[in-house]
Amino acid sequence: MFEHYFQCPYCWETISMLLDPSVTKQTYVEDCEVCCNPIQVSPQFEEAELVGFEALNIEQ
């Protein structure tokens, strides 16, 4: 697993998530550990290295 730190698109707090580098491109929804809002997370890996990361708010 790969720990990645980023800013929540809702509350702007720095949070971390564990990412699985065995799947090269993925998109899923996970709640912010601070404000509990849903974040669409899209990490991209190449040869077990994180090469792209996007964390977007989900308009509700």
FENDANOR-V704382 format. One line per field, one symbol per residue. ss: DSSP state (H for helix, E for strand, - for the rest). Layout:
BEGIN
ss->???
END
This chain:
BEGIN
ss->-EEEEEE------EEEEEE-----E--EEEE------EEEEEEEEE--EEEEEEEEE---
END
